[in-house]
Amino acid sequence: MTSFLLLALLALSPATIFAIDNDAEWRTYVHHLSNIQVRNQKMPNLLGRLLDYKFSLPEVQLRRGTVYLGSNHRLRAALARALSGKPVRIGVVGGSISYGHGATQKGRTDWVSVFQKYLATAFRNVTLRNGCIPGTPSAYMVVCLDMSVDPDVDVVFSEYILNDGRHDSISNNPKTREYERLVRRVLGLPSRPAMVMMQVYSHGNAFPNTHHEWKPFHDGIEDVYGSLAQYYDVQWLSFRGATYRLSSFKADPNFTWNRLMDIDFTHPNDLGHKIMADLAVWLVQQTAMDLLLRPPGHSDSMQLTEALPEPMYPGNIVPSSTMCVHYDALQQLMQNSRGFEFIAEGAKRKKGYVGLTPGNSITFKVDTNRGGTPDMRVTMQVGHLKSYEHMGKAKVECVSGCTCNAPVLDGHCVERNSQLHLFNFYVSQAAECIIAITVLPETTSGEHKIKIAGVMLSEEAGHQDGIRNTAAVEYVHDISSRGGAIFEVKNHAL
């Protein structure tokens, strides 16, 4: 295996190409790397194009940003295949940051695109798919993961710290419970992919300390999510760990918050995105070096076949298969409308049915038959807009064919943001279940707007815990009607 891997590496490039910053730290690093030999070959000669990358961060900061590696067995396996020329598929899931917001040129200067360009140079047969959806939390991706990653994906990068918000709890953190479900879904895919947590700042952490929204280093959910990295032995890369010392402690003029972050101090700018790509590339390079020094063996094989441990939060199983119906496809379910109109609005032209006046109503017909005994109910969720202004309340009821007891849907929120949320309730099984949504006269905001953008339905009956996704769920228009119809999500998780 060692000889095969070395031959594969040598085939990448006979020359040594190692483009890095011209500072003393990197020169020392290169010097030491060049002194390492494997079977009489210098390390840079063996790795070739894998080292053809210029880092923006000092080497020590990359190490600080690589918080947890663990056994790294799944990534080692994927990279060994890539080095031998076999096809390897990488996916990225997350929110607006990894979608490309903050970068001046999406598709070129965002971190995913920078990383993708590196992979195309370093390997012959590695592809990357960006399945990120702005405004969504990890809870959404638990439900509709298959919309964003290929079923045979080999590596999945996950970025959700900002979008998952914060919750000041350790022992029973609902955000961590939801994120654990995503971890289990990814790791439970048939291809048994590696998972890498690309952790960014929680809101306020990257603000200058004179800003009224500034939050200290520890005020966020990255550390509690880190417990999942260690529990499930997945890799943890930290933008906070890579930059905070330079930005806050040393006040390095090259890495101030103004230099790293967009004007909102929430999304990284081009340099911030480049640093995120630095972390991903550094992980690949370090894993490749590890493969040279410690070729795949029996220990790797044993770990690759291990079953997932029981959930860290007892009983925190992933949801059953779900049906996701978004935007244009939602029109297939609509039966009658009185006052609701299907419109596209906002800068991203997000579509949905909008009612503005008390008494406006709309009905949808859904087949809720999911097997099991007739008395077993099914989880249904309605994707609706929540905002700090204009929004009202609605009554949700089952008017024909099925029964349900749904609470009042409230579109108003205190936080100054506008995102889609999942409204959760349970329905009885029926071939034609008619759901009615009616705008109520009661309101907290003083206005009455209700916007419905999607319906999600559990594929199996009897899961009363269902999909406890209470965080925001915002769908990107260009992925909403994939295939032109309803998108069925299969359950591959353990």
C-alpha positions as CSV (number, residue, x, y, z in Angstrom):
1,M,0.0,0.0,0.0
2,T,2.9,2.4,0.8
3,S,4.5,1.9,-2.6
4,F,1.2,2.3,-4.4
5,L,0.4,5.5,-2.6
6,L,3.9,6.9,-3.2
7,L,3.6,6.2,-6.9
8,A,0.2,7.9,-7.0
9,L,1.7,11.0,-5.3
10,L,4.7,11.0,-7.7
11,A,2.4,10.8,-10.7
12,L,0.8,14.1,-9.7
13,S,3.9,16.1,-10.5
14,P,7.6,15.5,-10.9
15,A,8.4,19.0,-9.8
16,T,8.3,20.7,-6.5
17,I,5.8,23.6,-6.5
18,F,5.3,25.2,-3.2
19,A,4.0,28.8,-3.4
20,I,3.7,30.4,0.0
21,D,4.2,33.7,1.8
22,N,7.8,35.0,1.9
23,D,8.0,35.4,5.6
24,A,10.5,33.8,7.9
25,E,7.9,31.5,9.5
26,W,6.9,30.0,6.2
27,R,10.6,29.7,5.0
28,T,11.4,27.8,8.1
29,Y,8.4,25.5,7.6
30,V,9.5,24.8,4.0
31,H,13.0,24.1,5.1
32,H,11.9,21.6,7.7
33,L,9.5,20.0,5.3
34,S,12.2,19.6,2.7
35,N,14.4,17.7,5.2
36,I,11.7,15.0,5.6
37,Q,12.2,12.1,3.3
38,V,10.0,9.1,2.7
39,R,11.7,6.2,0.8
40,N,14.5,8.6,-0.2
41,Q,12.1,11.2,-1.6
42,K,11.7,14.6,-0.2
43,M,8.2,15.4,1.1
44,P,7.6,18.4,-1.2
45,N,8.6,16.3,-4.2
46,L,6.2,13.6,-3.2
47,L,3.2,16.0,-2.6
48,G,3.8,18.1,-5.7
49,R,0.7,20.0,-6.7
50,L,-0.9,19.5,-3.3
51,L,1.4,22.2,-2.0
52,D,0.7,24.6,-4.8
53,Y,-1.1,27.1,-2.7
54,K,-0.3,30.4,-1.1
55,F,-1.7,30.9,2.4
56,S,-2.8,34.2,3.7
57,L,-2.5,33.1,7.4
58,P,0.7,32.5,9.3
59,E,1.4,28.8,9.7
60,V,0.9,28.9,13.5
61,Q,-2.6,30.4,13.1
62,L,-3.6,27.5,10.8
63,R,-2.6,25.1,13.5
64,R,-4.7,27.1,16.0
65,G,-7.6,27.0,13.6
66,T,-7.3,23.2,13.3
67,V,-9.0,22.6,16.6
68,Y,-9.7,18.8,16.4
69,L,-8.4,16.2,14.0
70,G,-9.1,13.0,15.9
71,S,-8.3,9.8,14.1
72,N,-9.3,11.4,10.8
73,H,-9.9,8.0,9.3
74,R,-12.8,8.9,6.9
75,L,-10.9,11.9,5.5
76,R,-7.8,9.8,5.2
77,A,-9.7,7.2,3.2
78,A,-11.2,9.8,0.9
79,L,-7.9,11.5,0.3
80,A,-6.1,8.2,-0.4
81,R,-8.7,7.5,-3.1
82,A,-8.2,11.0,-4.5
83,L,-4.4,10.6,-4.5
84,S,-4.7,7.4,-6.5
85,G,-6.8,9.1,-9.1
86,K,-10.1,7.7,-8.2
87,P,-13.2,10.0,-8.2
88,V,-13.9,11.8,-5.0
89,R,-16.9,14.0,-4.4
90,I,-16.9,16.8,-1.8
91,G,-20.0,18.6,-0.7
92,V,-20.6,21.8,1.3
93,V,-23.7,22.5,3.3
94,G,-24.3,25.7,5.3
95,G,-25.8,29.2,5.2
96,S,-25.1,32.5,3.5
97,I,-21.4,32.6,4.3
98,S,-20.5,29.4,2.5
99,Y,-23.0,30.3,-0.2
100,G,-20.7,33.2,-0.9
101,H,-22.1,36.2,0.8
102,G,-19.5,38.8,1.8
103,A,-17.2,37.9,-1.1
104,T,-17.0,40.4,-3.8
105,Q,-17.2,37.8,-6.6
106,K,-19.3,34.7,-5.8
107,G,-17.8,31.8,-7.7
108,R,-14.3,33.3,-7.5
109,T,-13.4,34.9,-4.2
110,D,-15.7,33.0,-1.8
111,W,-14.0,30.3,0.2
112,V,-15.8,27.4,-1.4
113,S,-14.7,28.6,-4.9
114,V,-11.1,29.2,-3.8
115,F,-11.0,25.7,-2.3
116,Q,-12.6,24.2,-5.4
117,K,-9.9,25.9,-7.6
118,Y,-7.2,24.4,-5.3
119,L,-8.7,20.9,-5.6
120,A,-8.8,21.1,-9.4
121,T,-5.1,21.9,-9.4
122,A,-4.1,19.4,-6.7
123,F,-6.1,16.3,-8.0
124,R,-7.2,14.8,-11.2
125,N,-10.6,13.6,-10.3
126,V,-12.1,15.5,-7.4
127,T,-15.3,17.5,-7.7
128,L,-17.0,19.8,-5.3
129,R,-20.7,20.7,-5.0
130,N,-21.9,23.8,-3.1
131,G,-25.3,22.9,-1.6
132,C,-25.5,25.8,0.8
133,I,-28.8,27.7,1.3
134,P,-28.7,31.2,2.7
135,G,-30.7,31.8,5.9
136,T,-31.1,28.2,6.8
137,P,-30.0,26.5,10.1
138,S,-28.7,23.0,10.4
139,A,-32.2,21.9,11.4
140,Y,-33.3,22.5,7.8
141,M,-30.5,20.4,6.3
142,V,-31.5,17.5,8.6
143,V,-34.8,17.4,6.7
144,C,-33.6,18.1,3.1
145,L,-30.0,17.0,3.1
146,D,-30.4,15.1,-0.2
147,M,-31.3,18.4,-2.0
148,S,-27.8,19.6,-1.3
149,V,-25.4,16.7,-1.4
150,D,-24.9,13.7,-3.7
151,P,-25.8,10.3,-2.3
152,D,-22.3,9.0,-3.0
153,V,-20.5,12.1,-1.4
154,D,-17.1,11.3,0.1
155,V,-16.5,14.5,2.2
156,V,-19.0,17.0,3.6
157,F,-18.0,20.4,5.0
158,S,-20.6,21.9,7.3
159,E,-20.9,25.6,8.3
160,Y,-23.8,26.5,10.6
161,I,-22.5,28.4,13.7
162,L,-23.8,31.8,12.5
163,N,-27.2,30.6,11.3
164,D,-27.9,28.3,14.3
165,G,-27.7,31.4,16.6
166,R,-26.9,30.9,20.2
167,H,-28.4,29.3,23.3
168,D,-26.9,29.8,26.7
169,S,-26.9,26.1,27.8
170,I,-24.6,23.2,27.8
171,S,-26.4,20.2,29.3
172,N,-29.5,20.5,27.2
173,N,-28.8,22.8,24.3
174,P,-31.5,22.6,21.7
175,K,-29.2,24.0,19.0
176,T,-26.7,21.2,19.7
177,R,-29.5,18.6,19.6
178,E,-30.5,19.7,16.2
179,Y,-27.0,19.9,14.9
180,E,-26.3,16.4,16.2
181,R,-29.0,15.1,13.9
182,L,-27.3,16.6,11.0
183,V,-24.0,15.0,12.0
184,R,-25.8,11.6,12.2
185,R,-27.5,12.1,8.9
186,V,-24.2,12.9,7.1
187,L,-22.2,10.2,8.8
188,G,-25.0,7.7,8.2
189,L,-25.1,8.1,4.4
190,P,-24.3,4.9,2.4
191,S,-21.0,6.3,1.2
192,R,-19.9,6.9,4.9
193,P,-18.4,10.3,4.1
194,A,-16.0,12.2,6.2
195,M,-17.5,15.3,7.9
196,V,-15.6,18.5,8.5
197,M,-17.1,21.3,10.8
198,M,-16.1,24.6,9.3
199,Q,-16.9,26.8,12.3
200,V,-17.3,30.5,11.8
201,Y,-18.1,33.3,14.3
202,S,-21.4,33.6,16.2
203,H,-23.1,36.9,15.8
204,G,-21.2,39.6,17.6
205,N,-17.9,37.7,18.1
206,A,-16.3,39.5,15.1
207,F,-17.5,42.9,16.0
208,P,-15.0,45.5,17.2
209,N,-15.2,45.6,21.0
210,T,-16.4,49.2,20.8
211,H,-19.5,48.1,18.9
212,H,-22.8,47.8,20.8
213,E,-23.4,44.3,19.5
214,W,-19.9,43.0,20.4
215,K,-19.8,39.6,22.1
216,P,-16.8,38.0,23.9
217,F,-14.8,35.1,22.5
218,H,-16.8,32.4,24.4
219,D,-20.3,33.8,23.8
220,G,-21.6,31.5,21.1
221,I,-22.3,27.8,20.3
222,E,-19.0,26.8,18.7
223,D,-17.6,25.1,21.8
224,V,-20.7,23.1,22.5
225,Y,-20.8,22.0,18.9
226,G,-17.1,21.0,19.4
227,S,-18.3,18.4,21.8
228,L,-20.0,16.7,18.8
229,A,-16.8,16.8,16.9
230,Q,-15.1,14.9,19.6
231,Y,-18.0,12.6,20.3
232,Y,-18.3,11.6,16.7
233,D,-14.7,12.0,15.8
234,V,-15.2,14.5,13.0
235,Q,-12.8,17.3,12.1
236,W,-13.3,20.8,13.6
237,L,-11.9,23.8,11.7
238,S,-12.3,27.2,13.5
239,F,-12.3,30.6,11.8
240,R,-12.4,32.0,15.4
241,G,-9.3,30.0,16.4
242,A,-7.5,31.0,13.3
243,T,-8.0,34.8,13.6
244,Y,-9.1,35.9,17.0
245,R,-5.5,36.1,18.5
246,L,-4.4,38.2,15.5
247,S,-7.4,40.5,15.4
248,S,-8.1,41.0,19.1
249,F,-5.0,40.2,21.2
250,K,-2.3,41.5,18.8
251,A,-4.4,43.9,16.8
252,D,-2.3,43.0,13.8
253,P,-3.1,45.7,11.1
254,N,-3.2,43.0,8.5
255,F,-5.9,41.0,10.3
256,T,-8.2,43.6,11.9
257,W,-11.9,42.9,11.9
258,N,-12.3,45.6,9.2
259,R,-9.8,43.7,7.1
260,L,-11.5,40.3,7.7
261,M,-15.2,41.0,7.7
262,D,-17.8,42.6,5.5
263,I,-19.4,45.9,6.5
264,D,-21.9,43.9,8.6
265,F,-19.2,42.2,10.7
266,T,-21.2,39.0,10.2
267,H,-20.0,37.7,6.8
268,P,-16.3,37.4,6.0
269,N,-15.0,39.5,3.2
270,D,-12.6,38.3,0.5
271,L,-9.7,38.0,3.0
272,G,-12.0,36.3,5.5
273,H,-13.2,33.8,2.8
274,K,-9.6,33.2,1.8
275,I,-8.7,32.3,5.4
276,M,-11.6,29.8,5.5
277,A,-10.2,28.3,2.3
278,D,-6.7,28.3,4.0
279,L,-8.1,26.1,6.7
280,A,-9.6,23.6,4.3
281,V,-6.5,23.4,2.2
282,W,-4.3,23.1,5.3
283,L,-6.4,20.1,6.4
284,V,-6.0,18.4,3.1
285,Q,-2.3,19.0,3.1
286,Q,-1.8,17.8,6.6
287,T,-3.9,14.7,5.9
288,A,-1.8,13.9,2.8
289,M,1.4,14.2,4.8
290,D,-0.1,12.0,7.4
291,L,-0.9,9.4,4.8
292,L,2.8,9.4,3.7
293,L,4.1,9.0,7.2
294,R,1.4,6.6,8.3
295,P,-0.1,4.7,5.3
296,P,-3.7,3.3,5.5
297,G,-3.7,0.1,7.5
298,H,-5.7,-2.2,9.7
299,S,-6.7,0.5,12.2
300,D,-8.2,2.6,9.4
301,S,-10.2,-0.3,8.1
302,M,-11.5,-1.2,11.5
303,Q,-12.6,2.4,12.2
304,L,-14.3,2.8,8.8
305,T,-16.6,-0.1,9.6
306,E,-17.6,1.0,13.1
307,A,-21.2,1.8,13.6
308,L,-22.2,5.2,14.9
309,P,-22.4,5.5,18.7
310,E,-25.7,6.1,20.4
311,P,-26.8,9.7,20.2
312,M,-24.9,12.0,22.6
313,Y,-28.3,13.4,23.6
314,P,-30.3,10.2,24.5
315,G,-33.1,9.5,22.0
316,N,-31.9,12.2,19.6
317,I,-32.5,10.1,16.5
318,V,-32.7,11.6,13.0
319,P,-36.1,12.2,11.5
320,S,-37.8,9.7,9.2
321,S,-37.7,10.3,5.5
322,T,-39.4,13.6,4.5
323,M,-41.2,15.2,1.5
324,C,-40.0,18.7,0.9
325,V,-42.2,20.9,-1.3
326,H,-41.0,24.4,-1.9
327,Y,-41.9,27.5,-3.9
328,D,-43.2,26.7,-7.5
329,A,-43.8,23.0,-6.6
330,L,-46.1,24.3,-3.8
331,Q,-48.6,25.3,-6.4
332,Q,-49.3,21.6,-7.1
333,L,-50.7,21.3,-3.6
334,M,-52.8,24.5,-3.6
335,Q,-56.6,23.9,-3.9
336,N,-58.3,27.2,-3.2
337,S,-57.3,30.7,-2.4
338,R,-59.2,33.6,-1.1
339,G,-57.0,36.7,-1.0
340,F,-53.6,34.8,-1.0
341,E,-51.4,35.4,-4.1
342,F,-48.4,33.5,-5.3
343,I,-45.7,36.2,-5.6
344,A,-41.9,36.6,-5.7
345,E,-40.6,39.3,-3.3
346,G,-37.4,40.6,-1.8
347,A,-33.9,41.0,-3.3
348,K,-33.7,37.2,-3.8
349,R,-37.2,37.0,-5.3
350,K,-38.3,34.3,-2.9
351,K,-41.7,32.9,-3.9
352,G,-44.6,32.0,-1.8
353,Y,-48.4,32.5,-1.2
354,V,-49.0,35.8,0.6
355,G,-52.1,36.9,2.4
356,L,-52.4,40.5,3.8
357,T,-55.9,40.8,5.3
358,P,-57.8,39.1,8.1
359,G,-60.0,36.5,6.5
360,N,-57.7,35.7,3.6
361,S,-57.4,31.9,3.4
362,I,-55.8,29.2,1.4
363,T,-56.1,25.4,1.3
364,F,-53.6,22.7,0.3
365,K,-54.3,19.0,-0.4
366,V,-51.7,16.5,0.8
367,D,-51.6,12.8,0.8
368,T,-50.7,12.0,4.4
369,N,-50.9,8.2,4.1
370,R,-47.6,6.8,5.4
371,G,-48.4,3.3,6.5
372,G,-48.5,1.8,10.0
373,T,-51.8,1.7,11.9
374,P,-54.5,4.2,11.0
375,D,-54.3,5.9,14.4
376,M,-50.6,6.7,13.9
377,R,-50.2,10.4,13.1
378,V,-47.7,12.1,10.7
379,T,-45.5,15.1,11.2
380,M,-46.4,18.0,9.0
381,Q,-44.5,21.3,8.8
382,V,-45.4,24.5,7.0
383,G,-42.5,26.8,5.9
384,H,-43.6,30.4,6.7
385,L,-41.9,33.8,6.9
386,K,-41.1,35.2,10.3
387,S,-40.1,38.9,10.6
388,Y,-39.9,41.7,13.1
389,E,-42.3,43.8,11.0
390,H,-45.5,43.5,9.0
391,M,-46.3,40.0,10.1
392,G,-49.6,38.6,11.5
393,K,-51.1,35.4,12.8
394,A,-53.0,32.6,11.1
395,K,-55.2,29.7,12.1
396,V,-54.1,26.3,10.7
397,E,-56.7,23.5,10.6
398,C,-57.6,20.3,8.9
399,V,-60.9,20.9,7.2
400,S,-61.5,17.7,5.2
401,G,-60.3,14.1,5.1
402,C,-58.0,14.3,8.1
403,T,-57.8,15.7,11.6
404,C,-55.2,17.8,13.4
405,N,-54.9,20.2,16.4
406,A,-52.5,22.8,15.3
407,P,-51.6,25.9,17.4
408,V,-51.8,29.4,16.1
409,L,-49.1,30.3,13.5
410,D,-47.4,33.6,14.4
411,G,-45.3,35.3,11.8
412,H,-43.9,38.0,14.1
413,C,-40.5,37.8,15.9
414,V,-38.6,40.1,18.1
415,E,-35.2,39.6,16.5
416,R,-34.5,42.0,13.6
417,N,-34.4,39.5,10.9
418,S,-36.6,38.0,8.3
419,Q,-36.4,34.3,7.7
420,L,-38.6,31.3,7.0
421,H,-39.5,29.0,9.9
422,L,-41.0,25.6,10.2
423,F,-44.4,25.4,11.9
424,N,-44.8,21.9,13.3
425,F,-48.0,19.9,13.9
426,Y,-49.4,16.4,13.6
427,V,-52.1,15.1,11.2
428,S,-54.0,11.9,10.8
429,Q,-53.5,9.8,7.7
430,A,-55.6,10.3,4.6
431,A,-55.3,10.2,0.9
432,E,-56.7,13.7,0.6
433,C,-55.9,15.7,3.7
434,I,-57.1,19.3,3.2
435,I,-55.2,21.9,5.3
436,A,-56.6,25.4,5.5
437,I,-54.6,28.5,6.6
438,T,-56.6,31.6,7.5
439,V,-55.3,35.0,8.4
440,L,-56.5,36.1,11.9
441,P,-57.5,39.6,13.1
442,E,-55.1,39.3,16.1
443,T,-51.6,40.6,15.5
444,T,-48.6,41.6,17.5
445,S,-46.9,43.8,14.9
446,G,-50.0,45.8,14.0
447,E,-50.2,44.2,10.5
448,H,-51.4,40.9,9.2
449,K,-49.0,39.5,6.5
450,I,-48.7,35.7,6.2
451,K,-46.4,34.1,3.7
452,I,-46.4,30.4,3.1
453,A,-43.4,29.0,1.1
454,G,-43.3,25.3,1.7
455,V,-44.8,22.1,3.1
456,M,-42.7,19.3,4.6
457,L,-44.2,15.9,5.5
458,S,-42.7,12.9,7.3
459,E,-42.5,9.9,5.1
460,E,-43.3,7.5,8.0
461,A,-46.1,7.6,10.5
462,G,-45.7,7.3,14.3
463,H,-42.7,9.6,14.8
464,Q,-44.3,11.9,17.3
465,D,-41.1,13.6,18.1
466,G,-40.8,14.2,14.4
467,I,-38.6,17.0,13.1
468,R,-38.1,19.5,15.9
469,N,-36.9,22.2,13.6
470,T,-37.8,25.5,15.3
471,A,-35.0,27.6,13.7
472,A,-35.2,29.5,10.4
473,V,-35.6,27.8,7.1
474,E,-34.9,29.9,4.1
475,Y,-34.7,28.3,0.6
476,V,-32.6,29.5,-2.3
477,H,-34.7,30.0,-5.4
478,D,-32.3,28.1,-7.8
479,I,-32.6,24.9,-5.8
480,S,-36.3,25.1,-4.7
481,S,-37.9,23.3,-7.7
482,R,-35.1,20.8,-8.5
483,G,-36.5,18.4,-11.1
484,G,-39.5,20.6,-11.5
485,A,-41.6,18.9,-8.9
486,I,-41.8,17.6,-5.3
487,F,-38.5,16.5,-4.0
488,E,-38.5,13.3,-1.9
489,V,-35.8,13.0,0.7
490,K,-34.6,9.4,1.5
491,N,-33.6,8.4,5.0
492,H,-30.0,7.1,5.0
493,A,-29.2,8.0,8.6
494,L,-28.7,5.5,11.5
